[in-house]
Amino acid sequence: MSCPPPKPDASQNGAALVVAMLVFALVSALLVGLQRDFSLTLQRGTNQLFSEQAWAYLIGAEGLAALALQADSREDARAKEPSDNLNEIWAQPPTPYPLDAGGWLSGGIEDLQGRLNLNLLPGGTAVSHSNPGGDESTDSEEGAENMPSSGDGSAGAPMLSNDDMKRWTAPQKVLIRLLQSLGEASLSLDEAMALTDAITDFIDSDAERRMRGAEDAEYRYADYPYLPANRALASVSELRAVRGMTEPIYRALAPMVTVWPETGGRLNILTSPLPVLRALNADDQMLPLPEMEAERLDMLRREGEINSVSDLLIDPVFEGRQLAELEPLLDIRSDWFLLDATVELVERERHLFSVLHRMPERTVAVFRSEGEL
């Protein structure tokens, strides 16, 4: 006796179809997830590869800069009057260099000793006239009202009295003049003295407040409390935290100042930018040199007419002026340089600032940054 086969159940067929669709959906989701993870991993790897390649190019540029500076040092060793000036090979404008991998590499070297070293501000023997608890503007305003003519041919050009001048060191006077030479961001004499006091107080290690400066109390009770550095600056960007510093002033001032070396270091008159050159006036002058005079001095040094500190100081613009404080700050040799290098690779750009210290036998990178110095 045989039994007929059971008839197929329609509900079972429907369940099998649902299971098959679920399996297909799970496999599809898994494949999409795997593809996404693979694409992200591939992209990360590609980005890391090109980033490392770009960094290798930048380190190569740093090595080339060190070789150029050492070659210049060897040439200086054979020269009768060695100097570092803007006519040398290392000081020429950067030229983009094509890369085999596609893209460009460019880099330029700048003399950091052509800038004013902010860490020199607290030094010296100038008297600090603090005015705790008093009207911080009284003495300065009275001094400004009583300023006699400087006698340099500029009508009404101010010159502080001897007592007022004694409280400023030579580097502080250079900064005051520099702050008046920043183009559209230039300050008045009174504003420049106030900001110089504030910067000096921010750097010096004591708690004695200068006449227009700011110490712990002024920073501690600000809207967003903090304390001044009270030490040598490690970065020019620390100027942003100084009381009275504004963004336009900082942007204009930052390329004119440096924090390297931490101690010592003279200002190279043959490589200093035009605003810094304007700031090199006589000891009894708080105004910068006229722009036309600074441009004339710049032309003379580029033409080789000014080759030494004495060549600069015997120029007619300084005739009969007091220069005893200014002269020790100046030099024509440099040991600290800045490499500004950029690499563009596969539409990606990477930047490097490298502080280079040139010594007799080698040049070493003492600081690297991909942002601000």
Secondary structure as a PSIPRED ss2 file (coil, helix, strand):
# PSIPRED VFORMAT (PSIPRED V4.0)

   1 M C   1.000  0.000  0.000
   2 S C   1.000  0.000  0.000
   3 C C   1.000  0.000  0.000
   4 P C   1.000  0.000  0.000
   5 P C   1.000  0.000  0.000
   6 P C   1.000  0.000  0.000
   7 K C   1.000  0.000  0.000
   8 P C   1.000  0.000  0.000
   9 D C   1.000  0.000  0.000
  10 A H   0.000  1.000  0.000
  11 S H   0.000  1.000  0.000
  12 Q H   0.000  1.000  0.000
  13 N H   0.000  1.000  0.000
  14 G H   0.000  1.000  0.000
  15 A H   0.000  1.000  0.000
  16 A H   0.000  1.000  0.000
  17 L H   0.000  1.000  0.000
  18 V H   0.000  1.000  0.000
  19 V H   0.000  1.000  0.000
  20 A H   0.000  1.000  0.000
  21 M H   0.000  1.000  0.000
  22 L H   0.000  1.000  0.000
  23 V H   0.000  1.000  0.000
  24 F H   0.000  1.000  0.000
  25 A H   0.000  1.000  0.000
  26 L H   0.000  1.000  0.000
  27 V H   0.000  1.000  0.000
  28 S H   0.000  1.000  0.000
  29 A H   0.000  1.000  0.000
  30 L H   0.000  1.000  0.000
  31 L H   0.000  1.000  0.000
  32 V H   0.000  1.000  0.000
  33 G H   0.000  1.000  0.000
  34 L H   0.000  1.000  0.000
  35 Q H   0.000  1.000  0.000
  36 R H   0.000  1.000  0.000
  37 D H   0.000  1.000  0.000
  38 F H   0.000  1.000  0.000
  39 S H   0.000  1.000  0.000
  40 L H   0.000  1.000  0.000
  41 T H   0.000  1.000  0.000
  42 L H   0.000  1.000  0.000
  43 Q H   0.000  1.000  0.000
  44 R H   0.000  1.000  0.000
  45 G H   0.000  1.000  0.000
  46 T H   0.000  1.000  0.000
  47 N H   0.000  1.000  0.000
  48 Q H   0.000  1.000  0.000
  49 L H   0.000  1.000  0.000
  50 F H   0.000  1.000  0.000
  51 S H   0.000  1.000  0.000
  52 E H   0.000  1.000  0.000
  53 Q H   0.000  1.000  0.000
  54 A H   0.000  1.000  0.000
  55 W H   0.000  1.000  0.000
  56 A H   0.000  1.000  0.000
  57 Y H   0.000  1.000  0.000
  58 L H   0.000  1.000  0.000
  59 I H   0.000  1.000  0.000
  60 G H   0.000  1.000  0.000
  61 A H   0.000  1.000  0.000
  62 E H   0.000  1.000  0.000
  63 G H   0.000  1.000  0.000
  64 L H   0.000  1.000  0.000
  65 A H   0.000  1.000  0.000
  66 A H   0.000  1.000  0.000
  67 L H   0.000  1.000  0.000
  68 A H   0.000  1.000  0.000
  69 L H   0.000  1.000  0.000
  70 Q H   0.000  1.000  0.000
  71 A H   0.000  1.000  0.000
  72 D H   0.000  1.000  0.000
  73 S H   0.000  1.000  0.000
  74 R H   0.000  1.000  0.000
  75 E H   0.000  1.000  0.000
  76 D H   0.000  1.000  0.000
  77 A H   0.000  1.000  0.000
  78 R H   0.000  1.000  0.000
  79 A C   1.000  0.000  0.000
  80 K C   1.000  0.000  0.000
  81 E C   1.000  0.000  0.000
  82 P C   1.000  0.000  0.000
  83 S C   1.000  0.000  0.000
  84 D C   1.000  0.000  0.000
  85 N C   1.000  0.000  0.000
  86 L C   1.000  0.000  0.000
  87 N C   1.000  0.000  0.000
  88 E C   1.000  0.000  0.000
  89 I H   0.000  1.000  0.000
  90 W H   0.000  1.000  0.000
  91 A H   0.000  1.000  0.000
  92 Q C   1.000  0.000  0.000
  93 P C   1.000  0.000  0.000
  94 P C   1.000  0.000  0.000
  95 T C   1.000  0.000  0.000
  96 P C   1.000  0.000  0.000
  97 Y E   0.000  0.000  1.000
  98 P E   0.000  0.000  1.000
  99 L C   1.000  0.000  0.000
 100 D C   1.000  0.000  0.000
 101 A C   1.000  0.000  0.000
 102 G C   1.000  0.000  0.000
 103 G C   1.000  0.000  0.000
 104 W E   0.000  0.000  1.000
 105 L E   0.000  0.000  1.000
 106 S E   0.000  0.000  1.000
 107 G E   0.000  0.000  1.000
 108 G E   0.000  0.000  1.000
 109 I E   0.000  0.000  1.000
 110 E E   0.000  0.000  1.000
 111 D E   0.000  0.000  1.000
 112 L H   0.000  1.000  0.000
 113 Q H   0.000  1.000  0.000
 114 G H   0.000  1.000  0.000
 115 R C   1.000  0.000  0.000
 116 L E   0.000  0.000  1.000
 117 N E   0.000  0.000  1.000
 118 L H   0.000  1.000  0.000
 119 N H   0.000  1.000  0.000
 120 L H   0.000  1.000  0.000
 121 L C   1.000  0.000  0.000
 122 P C   1.000  0.000  0.000
 123 G C   1.000  0.000  0.000
 124 G C   1.000  0.000  0.000
 125 T C   1.000  0.000  0.000
 126 A C   1.000  0.000  0.000
 127 V C   1.000  0.000  0.000
 128 S C   1.000  0.000  0.000
 129 H C   1.000  0.000  0.000
 130 S C   1.000  0.000  0.000
 131 N C   1.000  0.000  0.000
 132 P C   1.000  0.000  0.000
 133 G C   1.000  0.000  0.000
 134 G C   1.000  0.000  0.000
 135 D C   1.000  0.000  0.000
 136 E C   1.000  0.000  0.000
 137 S C   1.000  0.000  0.000
 138 T H   0.000  1.000  0.000
 139 D H   0.000  1.000  0.000
 140 S H   0.000  1.000  0.000
 141 E H   0.000  1.000  0.000
 142 E H   0.000  1.000  0.000
 143 G H   0.000  1.000  0.000
 144 A H   0.000  1.000  0.000
 145 E H   0.000  1.000  0.000
 146 N C   1.000  0.000  0.000
 147 M C   1.000  0.000  0.000
 148 P C   1.000  0.000  0.000
 149 S E   0.000  0.000  1.000
 150 S C   1.000  0.000  0.000
 151 G C   1.000  0.000  0.000
 152 D C   1.000  0.000  0.000
 153 G C   1.000  0.000  0.000
 154 S C   1.000  0.000  0.000
 155 A C   1.000  0.000  0.000
 156 G C   1.000  0.000  0.000
 157 A C   1.000  0.000  0.000
 158 P E   0.000  0.000  1.000
 159 M C   1.000  0.000  0.000
 160 L C   1.000  0.000  0.000
 161 S C   1.000  0.000  0.000
 162 N H   0.000  1.000  0.000
 163 D H   0.000  1.000  0.000
 164 D H   0.000  1.000  0.000
 165 M H   0.000  1.000  0.000
 166 K C   1.000  0.000  0.000
 167 R C   1.000  0.000  0.000
 168 W C   1.000  0.000  0.000
 169 T C   1.000  0.000  0.000
 170 A H   0.000  1.000  0.000
 171 P H   0.000  1.000  0.000
 172 Q H   0.000  1.000  0.000
 173 K H   0.000  1.000  0.000
 174 V H   0.000  1.000  0.000
 175 L H   0.000  1.000  0.000
 176 I H   0.000  1.000  0.000
 177 R H   0.000  1.000  0.000
 178 L H   0.000  1.000  0.000
 179 L H   0.000  1.000  0.000
 180 Q C   1.000  0.000  0.000
 181 S C   1.000  0.000  0.000
 182 L C   1.000  0.000  0.000
 183 G H   0.000  1.000  0.000
 184 E H   0.000  1.000  0.000
 185 A H   0.000  1.000  0.000
 186 S C   1.000  0.000  0.000
 187 L C   1.000  0.000  0.000
 188 S C   1.000  0.000  0.000
 189 L H   0.000  1.000  0.000
 190 D H   0.000  1.000  0.000
 191 E H   0.000  1.000  0.000
 192 A H   0.000  1.000  0.000
 193 M H   0.000  1.000  0.000
 194 A H   0.000  1.000  0.000
 195 L H   0.000  1.000  0.000
 196 T H   0.000  1.000  0.000
 197 D H   0.000  1.000  0.000
 198 A H   0.000  1.000  0.000
 199 I H   0.000  1.000  0.000
 200 T H   0.000  1.000  0.000
 201 D H   0.000  1.000  0.000
 202 F H   0.000  1.000  0.000
 203 I H   0.000  1.000  0.000
 204 D C   1.000  0.000  0.000
 205 S C   1.000  0.000  0.000
 206 D C   1.000  0.000  0.000
 207 A C   1.000  0.000  0.000
 208 E C   1.000  0.000  0.000
 209 R C   1.000  0.000  0.000
 210 R C   1.000  0.000  0.000
 211 M C   1.000  0.000  0.000
 212 R C   1.000  0.000  0.000
 213 G C   1.000  0.000  0.000
 214 A C   1.000  0.000  0.000
 215 E C   1.000  0.000  0.000
 216 D H   0.000  1.000  0.000
 217 A H   0.000  1.000  0.000
 218 E H   0.000  1.000  0.000
 219 Y H   0.000  1.000  0.000
 220 R H   0.000  1.000  0.000
 221 Y C   1.000  0.000  0.000
 222 A C   1.000  0.000  0.000
 223 D C   1.000  0.000  0.000
 224 Y C   1.000  0.000  0.000
 225 P C   1.000  0.000  0.000
 226 Y C   1.000  0.000  0.000
 227 L C   1.000  0.000  0.000
 228 P C   1.000  0.000  0.000
 229 A C   1.000  0.000  0.000
 230 N C   1.000  0.000  0.000
 231 R C   1.000  0.000  0.000
 232 A C   1.000  0.000  0.000
 233 L C   1.000  0.000  0.000
 234 A C   1.000  0.000  0.000
 235 S C   1.000  0.000  0.000
 236 V H   0.000  1.000  0.000
 237 S H   0.000  1.000  0.000
 238 E H   0.000  1.000  0.000
 239 L H   0.000  1.000  0.000
 240 R H   0.000  1.000  0.000
 241 A H   0.000  1.000  0.000
 242 V C   1.000  0.000  0.000
 243 R C   1.000  0.000  0.000
 244 G C   1.000  0.000  0.000
 245 M C   1.000  0.000  0.000
 246 T C   1.000  0.000  0.000
 247 E H   0.000  1.000  0.000
 248 P H   0.000  1.000  0.000
 249 I H   0.000  1.000  0.000
 250 Y H   0.000  1.000  0.000
 251 R H   0.000  1.000  0.000
 252 A H   0.000  1.000  0.000
 253 L H   0.000  1.000  0.000
 254 A H   0.000  1.000  0.000
 255 P H   0.000  1.000  0.000
 256 M H   0.000  1.000  0.000
 257 V E   0.000  0.000  1.000
 258 T E   0.000  0.000  1.000
 259 V C   1.000  0.000  0.000
 260 W C   1.000  0.000  0.000
 261 P C   1.000  0.000  0.000
 262 E C   1.000  0.000  0.000
 263 T C   1.000  0.000  0.000
 264 G C   1.000  0.000  0.000
 265 G C   1.000  0.000  0.000
 266 R C   1.000  0.000  0.000
 267 L E   0.000  0.000  1.000
 268 N E   0.000  0.000  1.000
 269 I C   1.000  0.000  0.000
 270 L C   1.000  0.000  0.000
 271 T C   1.000  0.000  0.000
 272 S C   1.000  0.000  0.000
 273 P C   1.000  0.000  0.000
 274 L H   0.000  1.000  0.000
 275 P H   0.000  1.000  0.000
 276 V H   0.000  1.000  0.000
 277 L H   0.000  1.000  0.000
 278 R H   0.000  1.000  0.000
 279 A C   1.000  0.000  0.000
 280 L C   1.000  0.000  0.000
 281 N C   1.000  0.000  0.000
 282 A C   1.000  0.000  0.000
 283 D C   1.000  0.000  0.000
 284 D C   1.000  0.000  0.000
 285 Q C   1.000  0.000  0.000
 286 M C   1.000  0.000  0.000
 287 L C   1.000  0.000  0.000
 288 P C   1.000  0.000  0.000
 289 L C   1.000  0.000  0.000
 290 P C   1.000  0.000  0.000
 291 E H   0.000  1.000  0.000
 292 M H   0.000  1.000  0.000
 293 E H   0.000  1.000  0.000
 294 A H   0.000  1.000  0.000
 295 E H   0.000  1.000  0.000
 296 R H   0.000  1.000  0.000
 297 L H   0.000  1.000  0.000
 298 D H   0.000  1.000  0.000
 299 M H   0.000  1.000  0.000
 300 L H   0.000  1.000  0.000
 301 R H   0.000  1.000  0.000
 302 R H   0.000  1.000  0.000
 303 E C   1.000  0.000  0.000
 304 G C   1.000  0.000  0.000
 305 E C   1.000  0.000  0.000
 306 I C   1.000  0.000  0.000
 307 N C   1.000  0.000  0.000
 308 S C   1.000  0.000  0.000
 309 V H   0.000  1.000  0.000
 310 S H   0.000  1.000  0.000
 311 D H   0.000  1.000  0.000
 312 L H   0.000  1.000  0.000
 313 L H   0.000  1.000  0.000
 314 I C   1.000  0.000  0.000
 315 D C   1.000  0.000  0.000
 316 P H   0.000  1.000  0.000
 317 V H   0.000  1.000  0.000
 318 F H   0.000  1.000  0.000
 319 E C   1.000  0.000  0.000
 320 G C   1.000  0.000  0.000
 321 R C   1.000  0.000  0.000
 322 Q C   1.000  0.000  0.000
 323 L C   1.000  0.000  0.000
 324 A C   1.000  0.000  0.000
 325 E C   1.000  0.000  0.000
 326 L C   1.000  0.000  0.000
 327 E H   0.000  1.000  0.000
 328 P H   0.000  1.000  0.000
 329 L H   0.000  1.000  0.000
 330 L E   0.000  0.000  1.000
 331 D E   0.000  0.000  1.000
 332 I C   1.000  0.000  0.000
 333 R C   1.000  0.000  0.000
 334 S C   1.000  0.000  0.000
 335 D C   1.000  0.000  0.000
 336 W E   0.000  0.000  1.000
 337 F E   0.000  0.000  1.000
 338 L E   0.000  0.000  1.000
 339 L E   0.000  0.000  1.000
 340 D E   0.000  0.000  1.000
 341 A E   0.000  0.000  1.000
 342 T E   0.000  0.000  1.000
 343 V E   0.000  0.000  1.000
 344 E E   0.000  0.000  1.000
 345 L E   0.000  0.000  1.000
 346 V C   1.000  0.000  0.000
 347 E C   1.000  0.000  0.000
 348 R E   0.000  0.000  1.000
 349 E E   0.000  0.000  1.000
 350 R E   0.000  0.000  1.000
 351 H E   0.000  0.000  1.000
 352 L E   0.000  0.000  1.000
 353 F E   0.000  0.000  1.000
 354 S E   0.000  0.000  1.000
 355 V E   0.000  0.000  1.000
 356 L E   0.000  0.000  1.000
 357 H E   0.000  0.000  1.000
 358 R E   0.000  0.000  1.000
 359 M C   1.000  0.000  0.000
 360 P C   1.000  0.000  0.000
 361 E C   1.000  0.000  0.000
 362 R C   1.000  0.000  0.000
 363 T E   0.000  0.000  1.000
 364 V E   0.000  0.000  1.000
 365 A E   0.000  0.000  1.000
 366 V E   0.000  0.000  1.000
 367 F E   0.000  0.000  1.000
 368 R E   0.000  0.000  1.000
 369 S E   0.000  0.000  1.000
 370 E C   1.000  0.000  0.000
 371 G C   1.000  0.000  0.000
 372 E C   1.000  0.000  0.000
 373 L C   1.000  0.000  0.000
